[in-house]
Amino acid sequence: MFEKHLQCPYCRQAITILLDTGVEGFTNVVDDCEVCCRPIDIDYCVEEGEVTAFSYNAIEGNEF
């Protein structure tokens, strides 16, 4: 597991998510913000146990 820090696209609070680095290749997950509980679409790629690409977006409206 890899701990990733980001800013919630809705409430703008700093949050932490865990990425599974045990699965090679591209992964898409939806995780809720630990502050406002709104869904965040997360894409990342793992190569040789390392996260090589990462992006995230709001799913719902009202993002900043």
C-alpha positions in Angstrom: 0.0 0.0 0.0 1.1 3.5 -0.8 -0.1 6.5 1.2 -1.0 9.5 -1.1 -1.9 13.0 0.1 -4.2 15.2 -2.0 -6.6 18.0 -1.7 -10.3 17.1 -2.0 -11.8 18.7 -5.2 -15.0 19.5 -3.3 -14.2 20.8 0.2 -10.5 21.6 -0.5 -9.3 19.8 2.7 -6.1 17.9 2.7 -6.8 14.2 2.8 -4.9 10.9 2.6 -5.8 7.8 0.6 -4.2 4.4 0.3 -3.3 3.0 -3.1 -2.8 -0.7 -3.6 0.6 -1.2 -5.1 0.3 -5.0 -5.2 -1.6 -4.8 -8.5 0.5 -4.0 -11.6 -0.9 -1.7 -14.3 -3.7 0.8 -14.5 -6.3 1.0 -11.7 -9.4 3.1 -11.3 -11.1 3.4 -8.0 -13.7 5.6 -6.4 -13.0 6.7 -2.8 -14.9 9.0 -0.6 -13.4 12.1 1.0 -12.8 11.5 4.7 -14.0 15.0 5.5 -17.0 15.7 3.3 -17.8 12.1 2.2 -18.2 13.0 -1.5 -16.9 10.5 -4.1 -13.5 11.1 -5.8 -12.6 9.2 -9.1 -9.0 8.1 -8.7 -6.7 6.7 -11.5 -3.2 5.4 -11.0 -0.7 3.1 -12.6 1.7 0.8 -10.8 4.9 -0.5 -12.3 7.3 -2.8 -10.4 5.6 -1.9 -7.1 5.9 1.9 -7.6 3.1 4.4 -8.4 4.2 5.9 -11.8 1.1 7.9 -12.6 -1.7 9.4 -10.5 -4.7 11.6 -11.2 -8.1 12.3 -9.5 -11.3 14.2 -10.3 -14.6 15.1 -8.8 -17.5 12.9 -9.9 -20.3 15.2 -8.7 -20.8 18.9 -9.4 -20.0 21.8 -7.0 -16.3 21.3 -7.1 -14.0 24.4 -6.8 
